[in-house]
Amino acid sequence: MTRILLTRRPSQAGPLEAGLREVGFEVCFLPLTAQRLPEDRTELTAAIDRLEQGDFTVIMLTSGNTVRSLLTAGWSGDLPADTETAVTGAGTARVLQELTEIVDPWMPTREASAEGILAEIPHPPEDDRQLLLPQSAQARPRLAEGLRELGWEVTTVTAYETVPLEDPLGEAAGVGGSERSSAVQAEDVLLLTSSTAAQAAARLEIPETVRLLAIGRPTAATMHELGLPCSGILPEVSAAGVQQALNS
C-alpha cells in the first residue's frame, strides 16, 4: 500500500484524506508549517470592519487557512446581503460552510487555482468593483494583479503568515495512532501543500526515491527554485487529482 504524507496537521484533514483512503492509499501527516496572525493586525482589522459595513462587492477566499484566520482576527462570519463570496475551490468552500453559514460561493469549475479564477471570474459591474482579497503573507502577486487587469478594484490584506516548524519530525511523532509519521520513507509520496511547506521540506533528508507532489503552481514553482524534483501538480485537490499527478 502506497503511503502519502500530507504536510499539514490531522485537524486540517477533509475530503482529500478520506478520498485517498477510499482508493487504497495509506494517509499520514507530516506537518511542516504553522499559521499565525500577523503581528500588526491594524490593516486586517480595518479590512474586516469595512467588509462587515458592506464596502466590498466580493470577498475572495483562497484557502481554508484564510477563513480560519479571519474568524480568529474578529470576523463574525456574516456578510452583508449585497456582498458575494468567491473561493478557489471545493476545499475552501467546505471550510467556509463548516465555520460560517455561508454556502454556495462562486468558484472556478476547471482549475482550483489563481489561474483558474482569472480564467472564469466574471468582469465586475461598472459601478461596483470593490473586491477584498485576504491572503497569506507569502502569497504571490499574480491573483491580485490579474484581478486588477480584469477591472476589479482589489484591496489586499495579510490575513496570516505561514511559518516553518522548528522540528517537523518531532511534531509528526506526536501524532498518534495510524496517523503517525516519524520519518519520510523511501517509497512514500510527499504532498506539499504550500510554498512554505516546500521550503521546509528542502531542509529535510528525503530519500531520492520519494515522489514529491505539489498543490498548486506556486508550490511547484517554489520547488523548482529550491531544486526539489516535482513528480506532478494536482489539477484539483482530490484523490483523483493525486492519482492524475502521479500518473503524469
SELOKOL-179215 format. One record per residue (C-alpha): x, y, z; residue in three letters. Coordinates in steps of 0.1 Angstrom, whole numbers, padded with zeros to 4 digits, always signed. Layout:
% residues N
XYZala/...
This chain:
% residues 248
+0000+0000+0000met/+0014+0034-0010thr/+0018+0058+0018arg/+0010+0095+0012ile/+0023+0121+0036leu/+0005+0154+0037leu/+0024+0184+0050thr/-0004+0196+0073arg/-0020+0187+0106arg/-0047+0160+0111pro/-0070+0187+0123ser/-0069+0202+0088gln/-0080+0169+0071ala/-0110+0167+0050gly/-0124+0150+0019pro/-0090+0147+0003leu/-0077+0124+0030glu/-0110+0104+0031ala/-0109+0101-0007gly/-0073+0089-0007leu/-0081+0062+0019arg/-0111+0051-0002glu/-0089+0044-0032val/-0064+0025-0012gly/-0037+0049-0001phe/-0023+0049+0035glu/-0026+0085+0047val/-0002+0100+0072cys/+0007+0136+0082phe/+0040+0154+0083leu/+0031+0190+0094pro/+0060+0212+0082leu/+0044+0246+0088thr/+0020+0265+0111ala/-0002+0296+0105gln/-0003+0326+0127arg/-0019+0360+0125leu/+0003+0389+0115pro/+0020+0408+0144glu/+0005+0441+0132asp/-0032+0435+0127arg/-0042+0471+0120thr/-0049+0466+0083glu/-0066+0433+0088leu/-0089+0446+0115thr/-0097+0476+0093ala/-0105+0454+0063ala/-0128+0432+0084ile/-0146+0463+0096asp/-0151+0475+0060arg/-0162+0440+0050leu/-0190+0440+0076glu/-0200+0475+0067gln/-0207+0465+0031gly/-0178+0483+0014asp/-0169+0453-0008phe/-0188+0437-0037thr/-0169+0405-0034val/-0146+0388-0008ile/-0122+0363-0024met/-0111+0335-0001leu/-0082+0314-0014thr/-0078+0288+0014ser/-0093+0273+0045gly/-0065+0290+0064asn/-0077+0323+0052thr/-0112+0316+0066val/-0098+0304+0099arg/-0076+0334+0103ser/-0103+0360+0095leu/-0125+0344+0122leu/-0097+0344+0147thr/-0090+0380+0139ala/-0126+0390+0147gly/-0147+0384+0116trp/-0182+0374+0127ser/-0186+0350+0097gly/-0215+0371+0084asp/-0217+0392+0053leu/-0240+0420+0041pro/-0267+0409+0018ala/-0250+0426-0012asp/-0216+0411-0007thr/-0208+0380-0027glu/-0183+0353-0019thr/-0157+0337-0042ala/-0134+0308-0033val/-0106+0290-0050thr/-0122+0256-0049gly/-0143+0230-0030ala/-0119+0226-0001gly/-0121+0263+0008thr/-0159+0262+0003ala/-0161+0232+0027arg/-0142+0251+0055val/-0163+0282+0049leu/-0195+0263+0052gln/-0183+0244+0083glu/-0172+0276+0102leu/-0199+0301+0089thr/-0233+0299+0075glu/-0221+0309+0040ile/-0229+0283+0013val/-0227+0281-0025asp/-0199+0306-0031pro/-0187+0312-0066trp/-0157+0291-0076met/-0139+0282-0109pro/-0152+0250-0125thr/-0120+0238-0142arg/-0089+0246-0121glu/-0088+0254-0084ala/-0060+0280-0086ser/-0053+0316-0093ala/-0052+0309-0130glu/-0085+0291-0128gly/-0101+0320-0110ile/-0088+0345-0135leu/-0099+0324-0165ala/-0135+0323-0152glu/-0144+0351-0128ile/-0169+0375-0143pro/-0159+0410-0151his/-0170+0435-0124pro/-0201+0457-0128pro/-0193+0492-0139glu/-0203+0509-0106asp/-0193+0482-0081asp/-0158+0469-0085arg/-0145+0466-0049gln/-0130+0432-0041leu/-0114+0422-0008leu/-0085+0397-0011leu/-0072+0385+0022pro/-0041+0363+0018gln/-0011+0347+0032ser/+0019+0370+0037ala/+0037+0347+0013gln/+0011+0349-0015ala/+0024+0356-0049arg/+0010+0388-0066pro/-0004+0370-0097arg/-0040+0368-0085leu/-0043+0404-0073ala/-0026+0417-0105glu/-0048+0396-0127gly/-0080+0407-0110leu/-0070+0443-0114arg/-0063+0437-0151glu/-0099+0424-0153leu/-0112+0457-0139gly/-0116+0448-0102trp/-0105+0474-0076glu/-0086+0450-0053val/-0078+0455-0016thr/-0052+0430-0005thr/-0046+0424+0032val/-0024+0399+0051thr/-0047+0375+0069ala/-0020+0352+0082tyr/+0017+0342+0080glu/+0028+0307+0073thr/+0060+0298+0092val/+0081+0266+0092pro/+0081+0244+0122leu/+0114+0242+0140glu/+0112+0204+0145asp/+0087+0189+0119pro/+0097+0153+0126leu/+0092+0159+0163gly/+0057+0173+0155glu/+0049+0143+0134ala/+0060+0119+0161ala/+0034+0135+0184gly/+0006+0124+0161val/-0009+0092+0174gly/-0022+0060+0160gly/-0023+0053+0123ser/-0017+0090+0115glu/+0018+0089+0130arg/+0047+0098+0106ser/+0081+0096+0122ser/+0102+0100+0090ala/+0099+0101+0053val/+0104+0066+0039gln/+0118+0056+0005ala/+0086+0046-0011glu/+0065+0074+0002asp/+0046+0101-0017val/+0050+0136-0001leu/+0023+0160-0009leu/+0035+0196-0004leu/+0006+0219+0004thr/+0023+0253+0001ser/+0055+0271-0009ser/+0064+0274+0028thr/+0060+0236+0031ala/+0083+0232+0001ala/+0109+0254+0018gln/+0107+0233+0050ala/+0109+0201+0030ala/+0141+0213+0014ala/+0157+0212+0048arg/+0148+0175+0054leu/+0167+0144+0044glu/+0143+0130+0018ile/+0153+0098+0000pro/+0157+0103-0037glu/+0130+0077-0045thr/+0103+0097-0027val/+0078+0112-0052arg/+0070+0149-0044leu/+0036+0163-0055leu/+0026+0200-0054ala/-0008+0215-0046ile/-0008+0245-0069gly/+0015+0260-0095arg/+0031+0284-0069pro/+0041+0255-0048thr/+0056+0238-0079ala/+0074+0270-0088ala/+0090+0272-0053thr/+0100+0235-0056met/+0118+0243-0089his/+0135+0273-0074glu/+0148+0251-0045leu/+0159+0223-0067gly/+0132+0199-0054leu/+0120+0174-0081pro/+0083+0177-0087cys/+0066+0145-0098ser/+0033+0162-0106gly/+0010+0191-0098ile/-0025+0183-0087leu/-0051+0195-0112pro/-0076+0195-0084glu/-0073+0189-0046val/-0088+0154-0046ser/-0079+0118-0046ala/-0084+0118-0084ala/-0061+0148-0086gly/-0034+0129-0067val/-0038+0099-0090gln/-0036+0120-0121gln/-0005+0138-0108ala/+0012+0105-0100leu/+0005+0092-0135asn/+0015+0124-0153ser/
